[in-house]
Amino acid sequence: MRWRMTGEVELDELLGDALMEPVMRSAGVNTDDVRRQLVELARRLGHRPAPPAAMVTLRGERLTP
């Protein structure tokens, strides 16, 4: 697989990568399991208010104005 270096990788591209098969197998999951877990995670995160973007860094560190 050839990764695009611009933008985000699509889930189908990620799950279709040759490296993902042994990784998922070692974790005891398959593509359907990963999709279900991501849907559940999105559902749970959708119920939480997002912090103001200017107040939290990508590492989760809080910034003071």
N, C-alpha and C positions, 0 to 999 in steps of 0.2 A: 504494500500500500504506500502511496505517496501522500504525505501529509501536506496540507496547505498551511502556509505560515502566516496567512492573514485571516483574521476573524476566528471564530470558534469552530472546532471540529464538530460535525453533526454526530448524534448518538449512533446512527446506523454505521457511519464510517468508523467510529471508535470500536463498536462491538464487532464489526467485520474484520478488524485488523488481525493478522495472523498471531500476533503476540497475545491477544486477549483470550484466545481459546485456552492455552495452558494456564493462564492466570485465573480465569474463571473456574476451570476444572479444579485447580488446587484450592480454591476458596469454596468449592462445593456448590457453585451456583451456575446457572445458565443464562442466556440472554433474556428469557422471559422473567426470571427472578430479578435480574438487574432492572428491567423496565418496571416491574411491579414496585420494587423498592423506591425507584425514582419518583413514580407517581405518588406513592404514599408520602415521601419526603416533601414533594411540592405541595401536597394537600396540607400537611402539618405546617409548613413554613408560610403558607398563604393565610393562616389564621393569626400569625404573629405580626405586630407592627414592625416595620423596618426602621432601624435607627437612622437618624439624619446622616446622609452620605458624608457631609463635611465634618462630622463629629467622630467618625470611626475610620481607622486605616484598614487596608486590606488584611493586616495581621490581627485585626480586632482591637488594636490599641486605641484608647479614647484620647481625643484631642480636646484641649481647652481653647475656647474662642479667644 
